[in-house]
Amino acid sequence: MNDKMIETFDAVVSEGSFAKAAERLFCSNVTVMNQINMLENETGVVLFNRTNHGARLTAAGRIFYEDMRRVTEMIDHSVNRARQAAASGRKIIRIGTSILRPCREITDIWKNISDYHPEFQIMLIPFSDDPAVLGSVLDENSGIDCIAAPCDSSEWQRKYNVEPLFQMPCMIGVPSRHRLAHRKKLTWDDLKGESIMIMKQGISSTLGELRKKISDEHREIHIIDTDSIYTLDTFNKCDQLGCLMETLGIWADVHPSINAISMDWNHYSPYGIIYSKKPSPALSEFIDIIIDEETEPNR
């Protein structure tokens, strides 16, 4: 999804027709139609009811438009704050945050030391957990400097710099109606005969090791491949299938019907900061401060 698609979408909504939107954008009707078709293909929903009298938003299109306007307003607000901070000479750090990749682990560390570094200004930038967005979340024009997330993704390690902060225990996600849902801790024996959702081989080294252990030593457990790195659809699918899934404590409250339960194993996911391979001097300084604080002996 690019800026041209969004600009065209907004123009069609405002003008009420493809032809008037084309006049406003100084392009052809075909160009407008192609942009809207690409946007609908990418979102997977029909955004407009098209008639001889014009184009009107569908119910799904209305929701998309309202959310788009909110995001645009947030971005505009962030830009204004960034300009104000730049004018004051402060170092701006734009931390991305999403439902499955919240920035709380970084901001909690920063709260303890921010008084010692008043030259920095932290800005939180929302982003989507959609795989298409995650693939470019830290690209040059994304408006995000760094994110906090499980950081053993082979793709992210190839594309970005990764600074692990700590090891996060892997847990078992259990649907609330499942027989194991109210257990405090699980063992390998509890998992016998169950199906468990885990990322495909090659996405995560941590989960690759876990998959191998199940395949080699616990063959009575059936593995279900997830399509990609985790999104909200992963949790929805777990609930729909009534199966188990590998999860982490930071996702304990993501889905109301999935309980995160500790497991009697020694599998941990590295969690840390992910950022560009060409960070700004301010970002490099900020990350060094975070790492130094997190690795202090008293922490």
Residue pairs with C-beta under 8 A, 6 or more apart in sequence:
1 39
1 42
1 43
1 132
4 35
5 35
5 36
5 38
5 39
5 42
6 39
6 68
7 25
8 21
8 25
8 31
8 32
8 35
8 36
8 39
9 35
9 36
9 39
9 47
9 65
9 68
10 65
10 68
11 21
11 24
11 25
11 32
12 18
12 21
12 32
12 36
12 48
12 55
13 57
13 65
14 21
14 24
15 21
15 23
15 24
16 54
16 55
16 56
17 54
17 55
18 29
18 32
18 33
18 36
18 50
18 55
19 29
21 32
22 28
22 29
22 31
22 32
25 31
25 32
36 47
36 48
39 47
40 46
40 47
40 48
42 132
43 64
45 58
45 60
45 61
45 64
46 58
46 60
46 61
47 57
47 58
47 60
47 61
47 64
48 55
48 56
48 57
48 58
48 61
49 55
49 56
49 57
49 58
57 65
71 126
74 126
75 143
78 94
78 123
78 125
78 143
81 121
81 123
82 92
82 94
82 123
85 92
85 121
85 123
86 92
89 119
90 119
90 120
90 121
91 119
91 120
91 121
91 282
91 285
91 286
92 120
92 121
92 123
92 282
93 120
93 121
93 122
93 123
93 145
93 146
93 282
93 283
93 286
94 123
94 124
94 125
94 143
94 144
94 145
94 146
95 103
95 106
95 107
95 122
95 123
95 124
95 125
95 144
95 145
95 146
95 147
95 148
96 103
96 124
96 125
96 126
96 127
96 137
96 138
96 142
96 144
96 145
96 146
96 147
97 103
97 124
97 125
97 126
97 127
97 147
98 126
98 127
98 128
98 129
98 147
99 129
99 232
99 254
100 129
100 149
100 230
100 231
100 232
100 251
100 254
101 127
101 129
101 147
101 148
101 149
102 148
102 250
103 124
103 147
103 148
104 148
104 250
105 148
105 165
105 250
105 271
106 146
106 148
106 273
106 290
107 122
107 124
109 165
109 290
109 293
109 294
110 122
110 290
112 293
113 289
113 293
114 120
114 122
117 289
120 282
120 286
125 143
125 144
127 133
127 137
127 142
127 144
127 147
128 134
129 230
129 231
129 232
130 231
131 228
131 229
131 231
134 229
135 155
136 142
137 144
137 147
138 144
138 145
138 146
138 147
138 159
138 160
138 274
138 275
138 276
140 276
145 275
145 276
145 279
145 280
145 283
146 273
146 274
146 275
146 276
146 283
146 287
147 273
147 274
147 275
148 165
148 271
148 272
148 273
148 274
149 156
149 271
149 272
149 274
150 168
150 204
150 206
150 248
150 269
150 270
150 271
151 157
151 162
151 163
151 164
151 270
151 271
151 272
151 273
151 274
152 204
152 205
152 206
152 269
152 270
153 203
153 204
153 229
154 202
154 203
154 204
154 205
155 203
156 162
156 274
159 277
160 274
160 275
160 276
160 277
161 274
161 275
161 276
161 277
161 279
162 272
162 273
162 274
163 272
163 273
163 274
163 275
163 287
163 290
163 291
164 270
164 271
164 272
165 271
165 272
165 273
165 290
165 291
165 294
166 270
166 271
166 272
166 294
167 268
167 269
167 270
167 271
168 248
168 249
168 250
168 268
168 269
168 270
168 271
169 248
169 249
169 262
169 263
169 267
169 268
169 269
170 206
170 207
170 210
170 246
170 247
170 248
170 263
170 265
170 267
170 268
170 269
171 246
171 247
171 248
171 249
171 252
171 260
171 261
171 262
171 263
172 180
172 186
172 191
172 196
172 244
172 245
172 246
172 247
172 260
172 261
172 262
172 263
173 197
173 235
173 238
173 244
173 245
173 246
173 247
173 251
173 255
173 258
173 259
173 260
173 261
174 180
174 181
174 183
174 244
174 258
174 259
174 260
174 261
175 181
175 238
175 239
175 242
175 243
175 257
175 258
175 259
176 256
176 257
176 258
176 259
177 242
177 257
178 242
178 244
180 186
180 190
180 194
180 244
180 261
181 259
182 259
183 190
183 261
184 261
184 262
185 261
185 262
185 263
185 264
186 261
186 262
186 263
186 264
187 263
187 264
188 218
188 264
188 265
191 218
191 221
191 244
192 218
192 220
192 221
193 220
193 221
194 221
194 222
194 243
194 244
195 221
195 222
195 223
195 224
195 241
195 243
195 244
196 214
196 221
196 222
196 223
196 224
196 243
196 244
196 245
196 246
197 224
197 225
197 226
197 234
197 237
197 238
197 241
197 243
197 244
197 245
197 246
198 207
198 210
198 211
198 214
198 223
198 224
198 225
198 226
198 245
198 246
199 207
199 225
199 226
199 228
199 229
199 230
199 246
200 225
200 226
200 227
200 228
201 208
201 211
202 208
203 228
203 229
204 229
204 269
206 267
206 268
206 269
206 270
207 246
207 269
209 267
210 246
210 265
210 267
211 223
213 267
214 221
214 223
215 223
224 241
224 243
226 234
226 237
226 245
230 251
232 254
232 255
234 245
235 245
235 251
235 254
235 255
235 258
236 255
238 244
238 245
238 255
238 258
239 255
239 257
239 258
245 258
247 258
247 260
248 260
248 269
248 271
249 260
250 271
251 260
252 259
252 260
273 287
273 290
273 291
275 283
275 287
276 283
279 287
293 299
